[in-house]
Amino acid sequence: MSTNEQQQNTEQLTMLKDRFPHINENKLTRVLQRHDGDFDKVCARLSQREVRCNKWESLETRFGPAITTLQQEHPSIQSFKRFRLLKTMEHFDGDIGKVNEFLQKVETKHCHKDRDTSISRCQRREELKTKYASQLAQLATSGINVDRPWVLRLLEKHEGDVNKVIEIKAKFAEFDTKYANQIAQLEAEGFSIKNKRVLARLLEKSNGDIDVVKQLVQERQEKHLKRKEHRSTSPTTKTQEGNETCRKRHDFNSDDLENLKKLRLAGVHGNPRNVLATFHECNDSIELTQARMQEKKHKRCHRREERASVADIHNAYITINQREDWPRDIEQVYLDGNNMMFVVDSLRRLCLNRAGKKTERAIGEIAAAWNQQMHIPNVELIYDSTRQLDQIDTVKVTSAQPTYKTTDDMLVDIVRRPENHEKNKRTIVITSDRALAVLLQREGCLLVKPKNWFAHCVMVLTPDLINDEETTGMITNASSAATVKTHYNFDELVRRIAKIDI
């Protein structure tokens, strides 16, 4: 190894030690050697590992105790990797109920896969024939060809329910009769498909439209070909393609290394390539580079804080499980109208059917009926853009445009006004926009999710639409305590109050 190469390796090792001080020097040396001195690749790998470790620690801090409790309650998930459970908790925002439901589905799926794979298909069929011998005899008496493989599959699926198999067979026969002409026409056109029953099902799905069936079959065939190509792709080819897409090595010359030395002495740290790029952008001025890098650091910290705030904002929402849970002494309620249009199924369908005005009016009428019982002094329903500005009983309807671009901008401007700083403590905003919620919470406003507000409307206006259902955990036994899950019939609420039924 030449002196220049040794010097370059030493410089690279020094920069890596500055960038990753928590990693042992010997390990850094080994990683550099493994990647043939490719500094960029080493930085990328170590950064990726660092991000993963930080992610692990963050998830462990947030969900670790809950995961431990979950594993104690359900021993069946002991075999699951902890990081997988942490990722699952993150996906469901820490909702234990949803995690339980998901794990139950996974467990059920694995139960079906616990068969002995060493048993051949023929052996499996013989076992099923023995198991369902009496059912097969009944089906044969009913005129069904029991030699067909689908008969055994259906018996296994429906746990030997003969009536269910006969019902499905009758449905197949009905489809065959109903679409006999279309199937014959497709065959005459040279359109072939192995399983005609699939063709009949597709015709039923498309209401007998032959063109739609052709399109659906073509899509099925394309998916099959893609799957086949994916399976046939060799790992070697993938590796070669991956190597081609890797970032090219960035070789630092002696001037770059000298500049990096000066920058490090001046307290400028970070990715060497980014530092050098910033240095050249600043006309090789160390002072300007320091200022620019500091500015970038502040921006990154600010974005990180915002992301953390958005991730944790769900804890700031008020949970309303009973009518009395609504906070007292509230003087102002703002409803984010556009955010509320897609909470209730009937309102969402109404909106998607281009009946936005009816949707706006329906939300306003529900809010008015709700406030007749709550007697809140000021209730304001805000939309991004609406021409229906007539007040509905005690509810004021407002359009953010043209003064503001969106409802979010209007709400943020309102709560930031000096005269509203004290009022914000007695102000509730109904929205599920997490980015907006972060800003509103900083100003002292209380937050309620639209679904929770609609639930409170049901509690106040139509308590007969509340249905409590007992559910058990993932593993049901005599000792497992049942939990009560409350369902609210929002569609019926809309029908009764807003006189809309869709």
N, C-alpha and C positions, 0 to 999 in steps of 0.2 A: 504493500500500500504506500503510495507516494505521500510526501509531506503535506501537499495541498489537500489530499483526500482526508488525511488524518485531522488536519485543522478544520476542514469542513464538518467532519463527523463530530468533532469536539464542540464546534459552534452549535450544531444542530442539537446535540445532547444538552447543552446549556440552555438553549431556548425551550426545549421540552421540559427541563426541570423547572424553569420559570413558569411555564404554562400549566404544568401538572406537578406541583410541589408535593402532593400527597402520594405520588407513585415512586417506588424504589428506583434508584439509579440503575441498578443491574437489570431490572425489568425493562426500563426504557431502552437500555442498550440492546437487549435481546429483541425487543420489538423493532428497533431500527434495523438490526441485522436481518431479521426475518423479512422485512419489506425492502431490502437492498438499499437502505438509506433514503427511501422515498419519504421525505419529510411531510408532505401534504397528506399522504395516505395514512401515515402514523398518527398525525394530528386528528384526522377524520375518525379513525378507529377509536382512539382514546377518548375523543369528545363524545362519540356515540355511546361508549361504555359508561362515561361519566353521567351522561343524560339518563341512561337506563338506571344507574344506581340512585341518582337523585329522584327519579320517578318512583322507584321501589320504596325509598325512604318516605317520600311524600304520601304514597298510598298506604304504607304501613302505619304512618302517624294518623291518617284520617280514618282508616277502616280496620286497622289491626285488631283492636279489642272486639269489634263486631264479628270479625272473621273467626276469632278464637271462640267466642260464644256460639257462633253458628256451628263450628266443628264439634263442640261439646254436645250441642243439642241433637245434631244429626251425624252420627258416626259414619254414615255411608259416604260422606264427602271427605273422609280423612285421606283417601288416596289422591284427591285432587291436588295439583300443585298450588302452593299458596299464592304465587304471583297470578295464576289464572283466576283464583277466587278474588284477589284484590282488583284485577281488571274488571271482573264481573260486577263487583260492588261499585266501581267507578262508572261503569256503563249505566247502571240503574240509579246513579246519584245516591247511593247508600240506602235505597229503599229495601228493607229486609223482606217485605212481603213479595216484591217483584223478584228478588233474588231467589227466595224460596220456590216461587212458581217456576222460575227458569231451571233451577237445579232439579226440580221434580220432573220436568220434561226431559232433561238430560238423562236422569236416572231411568226413566221409563224407556227411553230410546236404547240405553245400554242393556236393559233387561231383554229386549228383543234380539240383541246381538250376542247374547251369551250362549248361542248354540255351538255345538261342537263342529268346527269347520272341517274336521277330517272326515265327517260323514258325507258321502256323495249324495247327489240329488236323487238318484234312484233309491238309495237306502232311505233317504228322508221321505220319499213318496210311499215306500212300503210301510214305514212306521205310521204315517198319517192314515194310510188305508186300514191298518190294523186298529188304530185309535178310533177312527170314525166309521167302522164297519156297519154299524146299525144305521147311521145317518145316510151312508151311501146306498144301503138297501132301500131306504124310504125314497131317496131321490130317484133311484132306478125305477121304482114302482110308479113314480110321478112322470116318467117318460123322459128323464134327463140323462144324457150320455155321461155316465160317471167316469169314463176313461179320459175325459178332458182334464188337463192340468188345472184349469181355473176353478174347477169344482172343489178340489182339495184346498186350494189357496183360500177360497171363500169360506170353506168350513173352518179352516184354521183361524182366519181373521175374525169370524163371528162366533168362535168358540162352539162350533157344532150346531148352530141354530139353523135347522133345516128350512123353516119358514122364510128366514131371511134370504137364503140361497134361492129358494123358489121364486121369491119376490123379485130378486135381481135378475134371474133368468127370464121372468115374464117381462121385465122392463127391456131387456135386450131384444126379446122377440118383438116387442111393440115397436122399438126403434127400427128393427129390420123391416117390418111391414110398412111402417110410416114413411121410411125413406128409400123404399125399394127402387122407385123410379130414378131418384137422384143417383143412387149407387150404380144402377145400370147405365145411366148416362155417363158417369165418370169412367166406368169400365169401357164404354164404347169409344170414349175420347182417348183411350190408352193410358188413363191415369190409374196406376197400380199402387196398391198398398197391401201389405201382407195380411194385416188383421182388419177384416171388414167391420168388426165390432168397434174398433177405434174410429173408423170412418163414420159409422152411425152415430157415435157419441159426438163427433165433431159437427156433424150435420144438425144434431139436436142443439148443440151449443150455438150454432150460427143460424138457427131457425130455418134450416134447409137451404141456405144460400151457398150455391156451389162455388162461386168465386172466393168467398170467405174461407171455405174449406180448403181450397187449393192453396190459399195463402198460409193458412195454419199448418198444413202438411209441409209446405216448403220451409216454414220456420222450424218445424220439428226436425226436418232433415238437415237443415243448416246447423242446428244445435248439435245434432248427432255427429256431423262431420267435424265440427270444432272440437268436440270432446275426443273424437278419435285422433285428430291431429295433435291435441294436447298430450294424449297418452303416448303417442309415438315419438314425441320430441325427446331426443336423447339428452341426458345430463351434460354430456360433453359439449353439445351445441350451445346449451344454456350458459355454460361456464365461459365459452369463448365469447358469446354475445355480451355477457356481463363484463368481461375483461375489456372489451372494446369500448363499453360505455363508461368505464372508470375515468376519473379525471386524470388528465395528463400531468406528469410530474413537473413541478415548477422548480427549476434549478436556480439557486441563489448564487449570484456572482459575488466577487470580493467586495464590490461597492455596496451591494445590498446588505451583506453581513456587517460591514462597517457602519452603515446607517442604522441597522437594527441594534448594534451595540450602543450607539449614541442615544437612540430612543429609549432603550432599557435603562440606561443611566439617568435619563431624564424622567423616568417613572412611567413611560408609556409601555403598557403590556397588552397582550392579546394575540390573536392569530397573526403570525408574521406576514402572511400575504396581505391580509386586510390592513395591517399597520403600514406596510410599505405603500399600498395603494393610496391610503389616506395621506401619507407623507408626501407622495408625489402630487396629489391633488392640491395640497397646501403649498405648492412651489418649494418643496424641500425645506420647509420651515418647521423646526422642532416645536416652537411655541404654539404655532397654529395647529399643529398635529395634536399636541397635548389638549388644546381646547376642544378640537373636533372630536377626539376620542372620548373625552369626558362628557361631551354633549350626547354622543351616541350611547354611552353607558347609562346616562340618566334616562334617556328615552327607553332603553331596554328595560330598566328597572320599573319605569312607569307602566310599560306594557305588561310586564310580569305581574305587577300589583293589580292592574285592571283585570287580567285573566284570572288571577286568584280570587278577586272580588266577585267576578261573574260566576266562578265555580261555586263559591260559598254563599251566594245571595239567596239560595233557596231556604237557608236557615232563617233569613230575615222576614220571610212572609208570615203573616198571622194565620194560624190554623183555626178554622171555625168548624167545630164538630157539633155544637149546640147553638140554639138561637141566642142564648145569653152570652156566648163567647164574643159577640160583636163588641168592640171597645166602646166605653162610655165617653160622653162629653165630646163627641166628634162634631165638628162644625162644618167641615167641607169634605165632599167626596167627588173625586174626578174619575170618570170611567173612560178608559182608552177604547173607544168604540170599534175601531178597525181590528184591534187585538181580540175583541170579544165575539166577532162574527163567526168564528170557526170553532167555538167551544161546544155548542149544542148541535146535534146532528141535523135537526130540522132547519135551524138557521143557516147552517153551512150549505145544505142542499138548496135552500132558497137563494143564498148568495151566489152559488155556482150556477144557478139557473138564470142568472142575470136579473135578479130581482133585488138589487142592492137597496133600493129605496124602502121596500117592504121590510127588509132585514133591519135597516136603521130604525124604522118606525117601531118595529117589534121590540127591539132592545130598549128604546125609549119608553114604551108603554109598560114594560116589565119594571124598569127602574122607577117609573112614576108610581106604579101600584105598590112597589116595595117601600118607597119613601112615605107613602100614606100611612104605613104602619110604623116606620122608624122615626119620622118627624125630624129629619136632619135639615138644618137651615139652608144649606147650599149643596145642591147636587148638580154637577155639570157633566154632560155627555159630549165628548170631543171626538170628531172624525177628522181624518186628513183633509178630506174635501167633501162637502155636502151642501146641497141647496135647501134642505129641509131644516130650516132654522127656527121654526115655530116652537115655542116652549110647550112641553107636554106636562100639563099639571104643574108640579113643582120642579120639574127637571128642565134645566136650561140646555139647549142643544147648540153646539158651537162648531164652526169649521176652522181648522188650523190655517188653511189657505184662504186668501193669498198672503196674509201677514207672515205666516211661517210655512216652511216646506212640509213638515210632518207634525203629527200630534206630539211626538217625542220632544221636538224642539220647543213647542208651545208649553208643554208641561214643565220642562226644565227651566224655561224663562220665567214662568209664573212662580215656581217655588224658590227661585233665586232672588226674587225682588226683596229689597230690605224690609218692606212693610209686612212680608209674609213669613219672616224668619220665626216669629213666635207662633204664628198660626199653623205652621207646618207640623207642630207636635200634635195638633188636633185635626190633621188632614190625612185622609186615606185615599190612595190611588189604586184603582183596580186595573192591573196590567200583569201580563206574564212575560213581557220583554225584559230579559235579565240585564241587558246593557243599560236600559233606561232605569231599571230598578236600582242599580248600583248608584246612579247619579241622584235619584230621588232619596235614597236612604241617607246619603251623605248630607242632604239638606234637612234631615230629621223627619221625613214623611213616613207614615205607616203604609204597609203594602199588603194587598190581598190579591190572590190569583183569581182570574175570572171564573174558573170552575167553582172555586170556593164561594164566590159571591152568588153565583147561580144557585148553589146548594143552600145558601142562606135565604135566598128568595123562596125556595121551596119550603124551608122551615117556617118562614114568616107567612107566606101566602097560601100554600097548599101542603100542609103537613101530612095529609093522607097519601101523598106521593112518595113518602119515605119508606123504604123497605129494608129491614135489617135481616141479613143472612148470616147464619153461622157457618164458619169455615174452619177447617183444621189445618195443621201444619203439613210439612212435606211428608212426614212419616206419621201415619195414623195408628194410634193404639189406645188402649183404655186410659192410660195416664196422661195422654196429650190433651192440653187445654184447648177448647174451641175458642176461636176469635170471632168477633161480630164485624161483618163488613156491611157498610151502609150504602144502599143504591138510591139514587135520586132520579125520578122520571122527568128529565128536563123537557123532553118533547111534549109531554102532556101539560107541563107548566106553560110552554109557549102557546099551546092550543087553547088553554083556558083563558090566559091573560090577554094574549095578543090576537086571539081568534084566528090563528094560522095553523093549518094542518097540512103537512106535506111529507 
